[in-house]
Amino acid sequence: MNESPSRTNLSNDDYERCLQIAVEYVAQHQSIRNRQLRAASGLGYDQVIAFFNRAIKARHLIRKGKGSGTYYVKGVER
Protein backbone atom coordinates (compact mmCIF):
# COMPACT_ATOMS: atom_id res chain seq x y z
CA MET A 1 0.00 0.00 0.00
CA ASN A 2 1.48 3.35 -1.00
CA GLU A 3 1.27 6.15 1.53
CA SER A 4 0.70 9.68 0.32
CA PRO A 5 3.62 12.05 0.90
CA SER A 6 1.53 14.21 3.23
CA ARG A 7 1.20 11.31 5.68
CA THR A 8 4.93 10.77 5.95
CA ASN A 9 6.11 14.38 5.84
CA LEU A 10 7.28 15.64 9.20
CA SER A 11 7.48 19.38 9.72
CA ASN A 12 10.38 20.90 11.64
CA ASP A 13 7.90 21.87 14.38
CA ASP A 14 6.65 18.27 14.66
CA TYR A 15 10.24 17.01 14.69
CA GLU A 16 11.21 19.38 17.52
CA ARG A 17 8.06 18.50 19.49
CA CYS A 18 8.68 14.77 19.06
CA LEU A 19 12.33 15.19 20.00
CA GLN A 20 11.36 16.92 23.23
CA ILE A 21 8.80 14.22 24.04
CA ALA A 22 11.24 11.40 23.21
CA VAL A 23 14.16 12.87 25.17
CA GLU A 24 12.00 13.43 28.25
CA TYR A 25 10.49 9.93 27.97
CA VAL A 26 13.90 8.29 27.57
CA ALA A 27 15.24 10.25 30.57
CA GLN A 28 12.49 8.69 32.72
CA HIS A 29 12.22 5.21 31.16
CA GLN A 30 15.61 4.59 29.47
CA SER A 31 13.95 3.84 26.09
CA ILE A 32 10.95 4.62 23.90
CA ARG A 33 9.04 2.62 21.30
CA ASN A 34 7.09 3.74 18.25
CA ARG A 35 3.75 3.08 19.95
CA GLN A 36 4.69 5.17 22.98
CA LEU A 37 5.72 8.17 20.88
CA ARG A 38 2.56 7.90 18.77
CA ALA A 39 0.42 7.96 21.92
CA ALA A 40 2.31 10.93 23.36
CA SER A 41 2.53 12.97 20.14
CA GLY A 42 -0.71 12.14 18.35
CA LEU A 43 1.22 11.48 15.12
CA GLY A 44 0.74 8.46 12.88
CA TYR A 45 2.97 5.45 12.41
CA ASP A 46 4.72 6.71 9.26
CA GLN A 47 5.34 10.17 10.72
CA VAL A 48 6.88 8.66 13.85
CA ILE A 49 9.09 6.40 11.71
CA ALA A 50 10.20 9.52 9.79
CA PHE A 51 10.94 11.20 13.13
CA PHE A 52 13.00 8.26 14.43
CA ASN A 53 14.99 8.04 11.18
CA ARG A 54 15.77 11.75 11.33
CA ALA A 55 16.64 11.62 15.05
CA ILE A 56 18.99 8.68 14.41
CA LYS A 57 20.69 10.51 11.55
CA ALA A 58 21.14 13.54 13.84
CA ARG A 59 22.49 11.17 16.54
CA HIS A 60 19.83 12.22 19.05
CA LEU A 61 18.65 8.61 19.40
CA ILE A 62 20.06 5.14 18.78
CA ARG A 63 17.90 2.29 17.39
CA LYS A 64 18.08 -1.05 19.18
CA GLY A 65 16.41 -4.30 18.19
CA LYS A 66 14.48 -5.16 15.05
CA GLY A 67 10.87 -5.42 13.94
CA SER A 68 8.29 -5.31 16.71
CA GLY A 69 11.12 -5.41 19.27
CA THR A 70 12.61 -2.09 18.11
CA TYR A 71 13.20 0.57 20.74
CA TYR A 72 15.23 3.77 20.90
CA VAL A 73 17.69 5.01 23.51
CA LYS A 74 19.56 8.23 24.15
CA GLY A 75 22.02 9.14 21.43
CA VAL A 76 25.51 10.57 21.54
CA GLU A 77 26.01 13.81 23.47
CA ARG A 78 27.25 16.68 21.35
N, CA, C and O atoms as a Maestro MAE file, in Angstrom:
{
 s_m_m2io_version
 :::
 2.0.0
}

f_m_ct {
 s_m_title
 :::
 protein
 m_atom[312] {
  # First column is atom index #
  i_m_mmod_type
  r_m_x_coord
  r_m_y_coord
  r_m_z_coord
  i_m_residue_number
  s_m_chain_name
  s_m_pdb_residue_name
  s_m_pdb_atom_name
  i_m_atomic_number
  :::
  1 25 0.841 -1.177 0.000 1 A "MET " " N  " 7
  2 3 0.000 0.000 0.000 1 A "MET " " CA " 6
  3 2 0.881 1.234 0.000 1 A "MET " " C  " 6
  4 15 1.749 1.363 0.864 1 A "MET " " O  " 8
  5 25 0.691 2.125 -0.923 2 A "ASN " " N  " 7
  6 3 1.477 3.351 -1.004 2 A "ASN " " CA " 6
  7 2 0.869 4.420 -0.122 2 A "ASN " " C  " 6
  8 15 -0.338 4.661 -0.159 2 A "ASN " " O  " 8
  9 25 1.707 5.055 0.668 3 A "GLU " " N  " 7
  10 3 1.274 6.146 1.528 3 A "GLU " " CA " 6
  11 2 1.451 7.449 0.772 3 A "GLU " " C  " 6
  12 15 2.411 7.606 0.018 3 A "GLU " " O  " 8
  13 25 0.540 8.379 0.966 4 A "SER " " N  " 7
  14 3 0.696 9.683 0.324 4 A "SER " " CA " 6
  15 2 1.805 10.445 1.026 4 A "SER " " C  " 6
  16 15 2.016 10.265 2.225 4 A "SER " " O  " 8
  17 25 2.523 11.301 0.292 5 A "PRO " " N  " 7
  18 3 3.623 12.048 0.897 5 A "PRO " " CA " 6
  19 2 3.199 12.863 2.109 5 A "PRO " " C  " 6
  20 15 3.986 13.024 3.041 5 A "PRO " " O  " 8
  21 25 1.971 13.382 2.118 6 A "SER " " N  " 7
  22 3 1.525 14.206 3.233 6 A "SER " " CA " 6
  23 2 1.459 13.417 4.535 6 A "SER " " C  " 6
  24 15 1.579 14.005 5.610 6 A "SER " " O  " 8
  25 25 1.274 12.122 4.467 7 A "ARG " " N  " 7
  26 3 1.196 11.305 5.681 7 A "ARG " " CA " 6
  27 2 2.570 11.015 6.266 7 A "ARG " " C  " 6
  28 15 2.689 10.727 7.457 7 A "ARG " " O  " 8
  29 25 3.599 11.089 5.449 8 A "THR " " N  " 7
  30 3 4.926 10.772 5.954 8 A "THR " " CA " 6
  31 2 5.787 12.011 6.150 8 A "THR " " C  " 6
  32 15 6.850 11.930 6.767 8 A "THR " " O  " 8
  33 25 5.348 13.157 5.636 9 A "ASN " " N  " 7
  34 3 6.111 14.378 5.842 9 A "ASN " " CA " 6
  35 2 6.060 14.767 7.312 9 A "ASN " " C  " 6
  36 15 5.029 14.638 7.971 9 A "ASN " " O  " 8
  37 25 7.178 15.237 7.803 10 A "LEU " " N  " 7
  38 3 7.281 15.644 9.199 10 A "LEU " " CA " 6
  39 2 7.833 17.060 9.212 10 A "LEU " " C  " 6
  40 15 8.968 17.294 8.797 10 A "LEU " " O  " 8
  41 25 7.039 17.994 9.681 11 A "SER " " N  " 7
  42 3 7.485 19.383 9.723 11 A "SER " " CA " 6
  43 2 8.590 19.543 10.765 11 A "SER " " C  " 6
  44 15 8.747 18.705 11.653 11 A "SER " " O  " 8
  45 25 9.344 20.617 10.645 12 A "ASN " " N  " 7
  46 3 10.377 20.897 11.643 12 A "ASN " " CA " 6
  47 2 9.759 21.072 13.029 12 A "ASN " " C  " 6
  48 15 10.339 20.647 14.028 12 A "ASN " " O  " 8
  49 25 8.586 21.697 13.089 13 A "ASP " " N  " 7
  50 3 7.904 21.869 14.377 13 A "ASP " " CA " 6
  51 2 7.534 20.522 14.987 13 A "ASP " " C  " 6
  52 15 7.733 20.302 16.182 13 A "ASP " " O  " 8
  53 25 6.990 19.611 14.159 14 A "ASP " " N  " 7
  54 3 6.651 18.271 14.657 14 A "ASP " " CA " 6
  55 2 7.905 17.524 15.088 14 A "ASP " " C  " 6
  56 15 7.897 16.821 16.099 14 A "ASP " " O  " 8
  57 25 8.984 17.674 14.324 15 A "TYR " " N  " 7
  58 3 10.240 17.014 14.693 15 A "TYR " " CA " 6
  59 2 10.706 17.508 16.063 15 A "TYR " " C  " 6
  60 15 11.024 16.704 16.938 15 A "TYR " " O  " 8
  61 25 10.747 18.817 16.246 16 A "GLU " " N  " 7
  62 3 11.214 19.381 17.524 16 A "GLU " " CA " 6
  63 2 10.317 18.951 18.676 16 A "GLU " " C  " 6
  64 15 10.807 18.647 19.763 16 A "GLU " " O  " 8
  65 25 9.007 18.923 18.444 17 A "ARG " " N  " 7
  66 3 8.061 18.502 19.492 17 A "ARG " " CA " 6
  67 2 8.281 17.031 19.838 17 A "ARG " " C  " 6
  68 15 8.311 16.666 21.014 17 A "ARG " " O  " 8
  69 25 8.434 16.191 18.821 18 A "CYS " " N  " 7
  70 3 8.682 14.765 19.061 18 A "CYS " " CA " 6
  71 2 10.019 14.551 19.759 18 A "CYS " " C  " 6
  72 15 10.138 13.699 20.639 18 A "CYS " " O  " 8
  73 25 11.015 15.322 19.367 19 A "LEU " " N  " 7
  74 3 12.333 15.186 19.997 19 A "LEU " " CA " 6
  75 2 12.237 15.504 21.483 19 A "LEU " " C  " 6
  76 15 12.807 14.790 22.308 19 A "LEU " " O  " 8
  77 25 11.521 16.566 21.828 20 A "GLN " " N  " 7
  78 3 11.363 16.919 23.233 20 A "GLN " " CA " 6
  79 2 10.626 15.810 23.991 20 A "GLN " " C  " 6
  80 15 11.031 15.427 25.089 20 A "GLN " " O  " 8
  81 25 9.559 15.304 23.410 21 A "ILE " " N  " 7
  82 3 8.798 14.220 24.036 21 A "ILE " " CA " 6
  83 2 9.685 12.991 24.218 21 A "ILE " " C  " 6
  84 15 9.714 12.401 25.299 21 A "ILE " " O  " 8
  85 25 10.410 12.602 23.164 22 A "ALA " " N  " 7
  86 3 11.245 11.397 23.208 22 A "ALA " " CA " 6
  87 2 12.374 11.533 24.223 22 A "ALA " " C  " 6
  88 15 12.632 10.601 24.984 22 A "ALA " " O  " 8
  89 25 13.044 12.671 24.245 23 A "VAL " " N  " 7
  90 3 14.164 12.869 25.170 23 A "VAL " " CA " 6
  91 2 13.674 12.817 26.615 23 A "VAL " " C  " 6
  92 15 14.316 12.200 27.465 23 A "VAL " " O  " 8
  93 25 12.546 13.457 26.897 24 A "GLU " " N  " 7
  94 3 11.996 13.430 28.255 24 A "GLU " " CA " 6
  95 2 11.567 12.018 28.644 24 A "GLU " " C  " 6
  96 15 11.795 11.584 29.774 24 A "GLU " " O  " 8
  97 25 10.943 11.300 27.704 25 A "TYR " " N  " 7
  98 3 10.494 9.933 27.972 25 A "TYR " " CA " 6
  99 2 11.678 9.014 28.244 25 A "TYR " " C  " 6
  100 15 11.656 8.219 29.183 25 A "TYR " " O  " 8
  101 25 12.716 9.132 27.410 26 A "VAL " " N  " 7
  102 3 13.904 8.290 27.574 26 A "VAL " " CA " 6
  103 2 14.618 8.612 28.890 26 A "VAL " " C  " 6
  104 15 15.166 7.712 29.527 26 A "VAL " " O  " 8
  105 25 14.618 9.867 29.301 27 A "ALA " " N  " 7
  106 3 15.242 10.247 30.571 27 A "ALA " " CA " 6
  107 2 14.549 9.549 31.745 27 A "ALA " " C  " 6
  108 15 15.199 9.208 32.734 27 A "ALA " " O  " 8
  109 25 13.246 9.339 31.641 28 A "GLN " " N  " 7
  110 3 12.489 8.692 32.718 28 A "GLN " " CA " 6
  111 2 12.472 7.177 32.611 28 A "GLN " " C  " 6
  112 15 12.474 6.483 33.627 28 A "GLN " " O  " 8
  113 25 12.456 6.649 31.371 29 A "HIS " " N  " 7
  114 3 12.219 5.209 31.162 29 A "HIS " " CA " 6
  115 2 13.360 4.470 30.470 29 A "HIS " " C  " 6
  116 15 13.247 3.267 30.234 29 A "HIS " " O  " 8
  117 25 14.435 5.138 30.145 30 A "GLN " " N  " 7
  118 3 15.610 4.590 29.472 30 A "GLN " " CA " 6
  119 2 15.424 4.252 27.999 30 A "GLN " " C  " 6
  120 15 16.417 4.113 27.285 30 A "GLN " " O  " 8
  121 25 14.183 4.114 27.512 31 A "SER " " N  " 7
  122 3 13.954 3.837 26.095 31 A "SER " " CA " 6
  123 2 12.537 4.238 25.724 31 A "SER " " C  " 6
  124 15 11.694 4.479 26.588 31 A "SER " " O  " 8
  125 25 12.291 4.306 24.411 32 A "ILE " " N  " 7
  126 3 10.953 4.616 23.900 32 A "ILE " " CA " 6
  127 2 10.703 3.768 22.667 32 A "ILE " " C  " 6
  128 15 11.627 3.464 21.912 32 A "ILE " " O  " 8
  129 25 9.457 3.392 22.468 33 A "ARG " " N  " 7
  130 3 9.040 2.619 21.299 33 A "ARG " " CA " 6
  131 2 8.118 3.468 20.431 33 A "ARG " " C  " 6
  132 15 7.585 4.484 20.877 33 A "ARG " " O  " 8
  133 25 7.942 3.041 19.198 34 A "ASN " " N  " 7
  134 3 7.090 3.742 18.245 34 A "ASN " " CA " 6
  135 2 5.706 3.992 18.844 34 A "ASN " " C  " 6
  136 15 5.200 5.112 18.790 34 A "ASN " " O  " 8
  137 25 5.106 2.973 19.402 35 A "ARG " " N  " 7
  138 3 3.748 3.080 19.954 35 A "ARG " " CA " 6
  139 2 3.667 4.135 21.054 35 A "ARG " " C  " 6
  140 15 2.685 4.872 21.141 35 A "ARG " " O  " 8
  141 25 4.686 4.205 21.883 36 A "GLN " " N  " 7
  142 3 4.693 5.171 22.979 36 A "GLN " " CA " 6
  143 2 4.783 6.602 22.453 36 A "GLN " " C  " 6
  144 15 4.109 7.492 22.971 36 A "GLN " " O  " 8
  145 25 5.605 6.834 21.434 37 A "LEU " " N  " 7
  146 3 5.722 8.171 20.876 37 A "LEU " " CA " 6
  147 2 4.444 8.558 20.126 37 A "LEU " " C  " 6
  148 15 4.030 9.716 20.169 37 A "LEU " " O  " 8
  149 25 3.825 7.607 19.445 38 A "ARG " " N  " 7
  150 3 2.558 7.903 18.771 38 A "ARG " " CA " 6
  151 2 1.495 8.327 19.779 38 A "ARG " " C  " 6
  152 15 0.758 9.283 19.540 38 A "ARG " " O  " 8
  153 25 1.415 7.622 20.899 39 A "ALA " " N  " 7
  154 3 0.424 7.957 21.923 39 A "ALA " " CA " 6
  155 2 0.689 9.340 22.518 39 A "ALA " " C  " 6
  156 15 -0.246 10.098 22.773 39 A "ALA " " O  " 8
  157 25 1.945 9.660 22.734 40 A "ALA " " N  " 7
  158 3 2.309 10.933 23.359 40 A "ALA " " CA " 6
  159 2 2.219 12.114 22.399 40 A "ALA " " C  " 6
  160 15 1.938 13.237 22.820 40 A "ALA " " O  " 8
  161 25 2.458 11.867 21.113 41 A "SER " " N  " 7
  162 3 2.527 12.971 20.144 41 A "SER " " CA " 6
  163 2 1.259 13.146 19.319 41 A "SER " " C  " 6
  164 15 1.000 14.234 18.803 41 A "SER " " O  " 8
  165 25 0.473 12.090 19.189 42 A "GLY " " N  " 7
  166 3 -0.715 12.140 18.348 42 A "GLY " " CA " 6
  167 2 -0.418 11.972 16.865 42 A "GLY " " C  " 6
  168 15 -1.319 12.104 16.036 42 A "GLY " " O  " 8
  169 25 0.832 11.682 16.521 43 A "LEU " " N  " 7
  170 3 1.215 11.482 15.118 43 A "LEU " " CA " 6
  171 2 0.972 10.039 14.712 43 A "LEU " " C  " 6
  172 15 0.806 9.164 15.562 43 A "LEU " " O  " 8
  173 25 0.951 9.796 13.409 44 A "GLY " " N  " 7
  174 3 0.742 8.461 12.878 44 A "GLY " " CA " 6
  175 2 2.027 7.656 12.797 44 A "GLY " " C  " 6
  176 15 3.126 8.166 13.017 44 A "GLY " " O  " 8
  177 25 1.853 6.391 12.477 45 A "TYR " " N  " 7
  178 3 2.970 5.450 12.413 45 A "TYR " " CA " 6
  179 2 4.070 5.947 11.475 45 A "TYR " " C  " 6
  180 15 5.236 6.003 11.866 45 A "TYR " " O  " 8
  181 25 3.715 6.306 10.250 46 A "ASP " " N  " 7
  182 3 4.723 6.713 9.263 46 A "ASP " " CA " 6
  183 2 5.442 7.996 9.669 46 A "ASP " " C  " 6
  184 15 6.645 8.133 9.444 46 A "ASP " " O  " 8
  185 25 4.708 8.936 10.268 47 A "GLN " " N  " 7
  186 3 5.343 10.168 10.718 47 A "GLN " " CA " 6
  187 2 6.334 9.894 11.852 47 A "GLN " " C  " 6
  188 15 7.403 10.502 11.908 47 A "GLN " " O  " 8
  189 25 5.979 8.989 12.742 48 A "VAL " " N  " 7
  190 3 6.881 8.656 13.852 48 A "VAL " " CA " 6
  191 2 8.109 7.922 13.324 48 A "VAL " " C  " 6
  192 15 9.213 8.144 13.820 48 A "VAL " " O  " 8
  193 25 7.941 7.058 12.335 49 A "ILE " " N  " 7
  194 3 9.088 6.398 11.709 49 A "ILE " " CA " 6
  195 2 10.003 7.453 11.086 49 A "ILE " " C  " 6
  196 15 11.223 7.384 11.230 49 A "ILE " " O  " 8
  197 25 9.408 8.432 10.389 50 A "ALA " " N  " 7
  198 3 10.201 9.518 9.790 50 A "ALA " " CA " 6
  199 2 10.948 10.284 10.886 50 A "ALA " " C  " 6
  200 15 12.110 10.652 10.711 50 A "ALA " " O  " 8
  201 25 10.277 10.521 12.014 51 A "PHE " " N  " 7
  202 3 10.942 11.199 13.132 51 A "PHE " " CA " 6
  203 2 12.132 10.379 13.621 51 A "PHE " " C  " 6
  204 15 13.237 10.908 13.743 51 A "PHE " " O  " 8
  205 25 11.917 9.091 13.903 52 A "PHE " " N  " 7
  206 3 13.002 8.260 14.430 52 A "PHE " " CA " 6
  207 2 14.175 8.209 13.449 52 A "PHE " " C  " 6
  208 15 15.328 8.298 13.871 52 A "PHE " " O  " 8
  209 25 13.908 8.071 12.167 53 A "ASN " " N  " 7
  210 3 14.992 8.037 11.179 53 A "ASN " " CA " 6
  211 2 15.789 9.334 11.197 53 A "ASN " " C  " 6
  212 15 17.018 9.316 11.129 53 A "ASN " " O  " 8
  213 25 15.090 10.450 11.288 54 A "ARG " " N  " 7
  214 3 15.768 11.754 11.330 54 A "ARG " " CA " 6
  215 2 16.552 11.928 12.635 54 A "ARG " " C  " 6
  216 15 17.670 12.443 12.625 54 A "ARG " " O  " 8
  217 25 15.966 11.498 13.755 55 A "ALA " " N  " 7
  218 3 16.642 11.616 15.055 55 A "ALA " " CA " 6
  219 2 17.883 10.722 15.114 55 A "ALA " " C  " 6
  220 15 18.878 11.085 15.741 55 A "ALA " " O  " 8
  221 25 17.828 9.565 14.470 56 A "ILE " " N  " 7
  222 3 18.995 8.677 14.412 56 A "ILE " " CA " 6
  223 2 20.088 9.315 13.570 56 A "ILE " " C  " 6
  224 15 21.257 9.313 13.955 56 A "ILE " " O  " 8
  225 25 19.709 9.858 12.426 57 A "LYS " " N  " 7
  226 3 20.687 10.508 11.552 57 A "LYS " " CA " 6
  227 2 21.368 11.674 12.264 57 A "LYS " " C  " 6
  228 15 22.562 11.908 12.078 57 A "LYS " " O  " 8
  229 25 20.604 12.406 13.082 58 A "ALA " " N  " 7
  230 3 21.144 13.536 13.842 58 A "ALA " " CA " 6
  231 2 21.851 13.085 15.122 58 A "ALA " " C  " 6
  232 15 22.392 13.908 15.861 58 A "ALA " " O  " 8
  233 25 21.842 11.777 15.376 59 A "ARG " " N  " 7
  234 3 22.490 11.166 16.538 59 A "ARG " " CA " 6
  235 2 21.845 11.556 17.864 59 A "ARG " " C  " 6
  236 15 22.493 11.513 18.910 59 A "ARG " " O  " 8
  237 25 20.561 11.940 17.820 60 A "HIS " " N  " 7
  238 3 19.825 12.223 19.047 60 A "HIS " " CA " 6
  239 2 19.367 10.931 19.713 60 A "HIS " " C  " 6
  240 15 19.263 10.859 20.938 60 A "HIS " " O  " 8
  241 25 19.093 9.905 18.893 61 A "LEU " " N  " 7
  242 3 18.646 8.613 19.398 61 A "LEU " " CA " 6
  243 2 19.417 7.500 18.701 61 A "LEU " " C  " 6
  244 15 19.983 7.692 17.624 61 A "LEU " " O  " 8
  245 25 19.426 6.341 19.335 62 A "ILE " " N  " 7
  246 3 20.057 5.141 18.776 62 A "ILE " " CA " 6
  247 2 18.991 4.049 18.719 62 A "ILE " " C  " 6
  248 15 18.291 3.810 19.702 62 A "ILE " " O  " 8
  249 25 18.869 3.382 17.560 63 A "ARG " " N  " 7
  250 3 17.903 2.292 17.387 63 A "ARG " " CA " 6
  251 2 18.495 0.997 17.919 63 A "ARG " " C  " 6
  252 15 19.652 0.673 17.653 63 A "ARG " " O  " 8
  253 25 17.695 0.269 18.667 64 A "LYS " " N  " 7
  254 3 18.077 -1.047 19.179 64 A "LYS " " CA " 6
  255 2 16.992 -2.039 18.785 64 A "LYS " " C  " 6
  256 15 15.816 -1.680 18.711 64 A "LYS " " O  " 8
  257 25 17.375 -3.270 18.535 65 A "GLY " " N  " 7
  258 3 16.409 -4.302 18.192 65 A "GLY " " CA " 6
  259 2 15.943 -4.210 16.755 65 A "GLY " " C  " 6
  260 15 16.396 -3.363 15.986 65 A "GLY " " O  " 8
  261 25 15.020 -5.109 16.407 66 A "LYS " " N  " 7
  262 3 14.479 -5.164 15.046 66 A "LYS " " CA " 6
  263 2 12.998 -5.504 15.100 66 A "LYS " " C  " 6
  264 15 12.514 -6.114 16.053 66 A "LYS " " O  " 8
  265 25 12.291 -5.093 14.052 67 A "GLY " " N  " 7
  266 3 10.868 -5.421 13.938 67 A "GLY " " CA " 6
  267 2 10.060 -4.905 15.118 67 A "GLY " " C  " 6
  268 15 10.251 -3.775 15.569 67 A "GLY " " O  " 8
  269 25 9.162 -5.737 15.610 68 A "SER " " N  " 7
  270 3 8.290 -5.315 16.711 68 A "SER " " CA " 6
  271 2 9.058 -5.121 18.011 68 A "SER " " C  " 6
  272 15 8.524 -4.546 18.960 68 A "SER " " O  " 8
  273 25 10.298 -5.588 18.072 69 A "GLY " " N  " 7
  274 3 11.123 -5.409 19.265 69 A "GLY " " CA " 6
  275 2 11.975 -4.150 19.238 69 A "GLY " " C  " 6
  276 15 12.805 -3.954 20.126 69 A "GLY " " O  " 8
  277 25 11.789 -3.294 18.246 70 A "THR " " N  " 7
  278 3 12.609 -2.090 18.107 70 A "THR " " CA " 6
  279 2 12.287 -1.083 19.202 70 A "THR " " C  " 6
  280 15 11.124 -0.831 19.514 70 A "THR " " O  " 8
  281 25 13.342 -0.513 19.777 71 A "TYR " " N  " 7
  282 3 13.197 0.572 20.735 71 A "TYR " " CA " 6
  283 2 14.355 1.532 20.537 71 A "TYR " " C  " 6
  284 15 15.323 1.207 19.849 71 A "TYR " " O  " 8
  285 25 14.263 2.696 21.127 72 A "TYR " " N  " 7
  286 3 15.231 3.768 20.903 72 A "TYR " " CA " 6
  287 2 15.741 4.275 22.238 72 A "TYR " " C  " 6
  288 15 14.976 4.443 23.188 72 A "TYR " " O  " 8
  289 25 17.037 4.517 22.297 73 A "VAL " " N  " 7
  290 3 17.691 5.008 23.510 73 A "VAL " " CA " 6
  291 2 18.413 6.327 23.210 73 A "VAL " " C  " 6
  292 15 18.538 6.748 22.060 73 A "VAL " " O  " 8
  293 25 18.869 6.942 24.263 74 A "LYS " " N  " 7
  294 3 19.563 8.232 24.153 74 A "LYS " " CA " 6
  295 2 20.762 8.106 23.214 74 A "LYS " " C  " 6
  296 15 21.507 7.127 23.252 74 A "LYS " " O  " 8
  297 25 20.925 9.128 22.372 75 A "GLY " " N  " 7
  298 3 22.019 9.141 21.431 75 A "GLY " " CA " 6
  299 2 23.273 9.733 22.019 75 A "GLY " " C  " 6
  300 15 23.385 9.910 23.232 75 A "GLY " " O  " 8
  301 25 24.207 10.036 21.156 76 A "VAL " " N  " 7
  302 3 25.515 10.575 21.540 76 A "VAL " " CA " 6
  303 2 25.366 12.023 21.942 76 A "VAL " " C  " 6
  304 15 24.693 12.795 21.258 76 A "VAL " " O  " 8
  305 25 25.989 12.402 23.049 77 A "GLU " " N  " 7
  306 3 26.014 13.807 23.474 77 A "GLU " " CA " 6
  307 2 26.875 14.604 22.516 77 A "GLU " " C  " 6
  308 15 27.909 14.124 22.050 77 A "GLU " " O  " 8
  309 25 26.453 15.811 22.226 78 A "ARG " " N  " 7
  310 3 27.248 16.680 21.350 78 A "ARG " " CA " 6
  311 2 27.940 17.726 22.158 78 A "ARG " " C  " 6
  312 15 28.660 18.558 21.606 78 A "ARG " " O  " 8
  :::
 }
 m_bond[311] {
  # First column is bond index #
  i_m_from
  i_m_to
  i_m_order
  :::
  1 1 2 1
  2 2 3 1
  3 3 4 2
  4 3 5 1
  5 5 6 1
  6 6 7 1
  7 7 8 2
  8 7 9 1
  9 9 10 1
  10 10 11 1
  11 11 12 2
  12 11 13 1
  13 13 14 1
  14 14 15 1
  15 15 16 2
  16 15 17 1
  17 17 18 1
  18 18 19 1
  19 19 20 2
  20 19 21 1
  21 21 22 1
  22 22 23 1
  23 23 24 2
  24 23 25 1
  25 25 26 1
  26 26 27 1
  27 27 28 2
  28 27 29 1
  29 29 30 1
  30 30 31 1
  31 31 32 2
  32 31 33 1
  33 33 34 1
  34 34 35 1
  35 35 36 2
  36 35 37 1
  37 37 38 1
  38 38 39 1
  39 39 40 2
  40 39 41 1
  41 41 42 1
  42 42 43 1
  43 43 44 2
  44 43 45 1
  45 45 46 1
  46 46 47 1
  47 47 48 2
  48 47 49 1
  49 49 50 1
  50 50 51 1
  51 51 52 2
  52 51 53 1
  53 53 54 1
  54 54 55 1
  55 55 56 2
  56 55 57 1
  57 57 58 1
  58 58 59 1
  59 59 60 2
  60 59 61 1
  61 61 62 1
  62 62 63 1
  63 63 64 2
  64 63 65 1
  65 65 66 1
  66 66 67 1
  67 67 68 2
  68 67 69 1
  69 69 70 1
  70 70 71 1
  71 71 72 2
  72 71 73 1
  73 73 74 1
  74 74 75 1
  75 75 76 2
  76 75 77 1
  77 77 78 1
  78 78 79 1
  79 79 80 2
  80 79 81 1
  81 81 82 1
  82 82 83 1
  83 83 84 2
  84 83 85 1
  85 85 86 1
  86 86 87 1
  87 87 88 2
  88 87 89 1
  89 89 90 1
  90 90 91 1
  91 91 92 2
  92 91 93 1
  93 93 94 1
  94 94 95 1
  95 95 96 2
  96 95 97 1
  97 97 98 1
  98 98 99 1
  99 99 100 2
  100 99 101 1
  101 101 102 1
  102 102 103 1
  103 103 104 2
  104 103 105 1
  105 105 106 1
  106 106 107 1
  107 107 108 2
  108 107 109 1
  109 109 110 1
  110 110 111 1
  111 111 112 2
  112 111 113 1
  113 113 114 1
  114 114 115 1
  115 115 116 2
  116 115 117 1
  117 117 118 1
  118 118 119 1
  119 119 120 2
  120 119 121 1
  121 121 122 1
  122 122 123 1
  123 123 124 2
  124 123 125 1
  125 125 126 1
  126 126 127 1
  127 127 128 2
  128 127 129 1
  129 129 130 1
  130 130 131 1
  131 131 132 2
  132 131 133 1
  133 133 134 1
  134 134 135 1
  135 135 136 2
  136 135 137 1
  137 137 138 1
  138 138 139 1
  139 139 140 2
  140 139 141 1
  141 141 142 1
  142 142 143 1
  143 143 144 2
  144 143 145 1
  145 145 146 1
  146 146 147 1
  147 147 148 2
  148 147 149 1
  149 149 150 1
  150 150 151 1
  151 151 152 2
  152 151 153 1
  153 153 154 1
  154 154 155 1
  155 155 156 2
  156 155 157 1
  157 157 158 1
  158 158 159 1
  159 159 160 2
  160 159 161 1
  161 161 162 1
  162 162 163 1
  163 163 164 2
  164 163 165 1
  165 165 166 1
  166 166 167 1
  167 167 168 2
  168 167 169 1
  169 169 170 1
  170 170 171 1
  171 171 172 2
  172 171 173 1
  173 173 174 1
  174 174 175 1
  175 175 176 2
  176 175 177 1
  177 177 178 1
  178 178 179 1
  179 179 180 2
  180 179 181 1
  181 181 182 1
  182 182 183 1
  183 183 184 2
  184 183 185 1
  185 185 186 1
  186 186 187 1
  187 187 188 2
  188 187 189 1
  189 189 190 1
  190 190 191 1
  191 191 192 2
  192 191 193 1
  193 193 194 1
  194 194 195 1
  195 195 196 2
  196 195 197 1
  197 197 198 1
  198 198 199 1
  199 199 200 2
  200 199 201 1
  201 201 202 1
  202 202 203 1
  203 203 204 2
  204 203 205 1
  205 205 206 1
  206 206 207 1
  207 207 208 2
  208 207 209 1
  209 209 210 1
  210 210 211 1
  211 211 212 2
  212 211 213 1
  213 213 214 1
  214 214 215 1
  215 215 216 2
  216 215 217 1
  217 217 218 1
  218 218 219 1
  219 219 220 2
  220 219 221 1
  221 221 222 1
  222 222 223 1
  223 223 224 2
  224 223 225 1
  225 225 226 1
  226 226 227 1
  227 227 228 2
  228 227 229 1
  229 229 230 1
  230 230 231 1
  231 231 232 2
  232 231 233 1
  233 233 234 1
  234 234 235 1
  235 235 236 2
  236 235 237 1
  237 237 238 1
  238 238 239 1
  239 239 240 2
  240 239 241 1
  241 241 242 1
  242 242 243 1
  243 243 244 2
  244 243 245 1
  245 245 246 1
  246 246 247 1
  247 247 248 2
  248 247 249 1
  249 249 250 1
  250 250 251 1
  251 251 252 2
  252 251 253 1
  253 253 254 1
  254 254 255 1
  255 255 256 2
  256 255 257 1
  257 257 258 1
  258 258 259 1
  259 259 260 2
  260 259 261 1
  261 261 262 1
  262 262 263 1
  263 263 264 2
  264 263 265 1
  265 265 266 1
  266 266 267 1
  267 267 268 2
  268 267 269 1
  269 269 270 1
  270 270 271 1
  271 271 272 2
  272 271 273 1
  273 273 274 1
  274 274 275 1
  275 275 276 2
  276 275 277 1
  277 277 278 1
  278 278 279 1
  279 279 280 2
  280 279 281 1
  281 281 282 1
  282 282 283 1
  283 283 284 2
  284 283 285 1
  285 285 286 1
  286 286 287 1
  287 287 288 2
  288 287 289 1
  289 289 290 1
  290 290 291 1
  291 291 292 2
  292 291 293 1
  293 293 294 1
  294 294 295 1
  295 295 296 2
  296 295 297 1
  297 297 298 1
  298 298 299 1
  299 299 300 2
  300 299 301 1
  301 301 302 1
  302 302 303 1
  303 303 304 2
  304 303 305 1
  305 305 306 1
  306 306 307 1
  307 307 308 2
  308 307 309 1
  309 309 310 1
  310 310 311 1
  311 311 312 2
  :::
 }
}
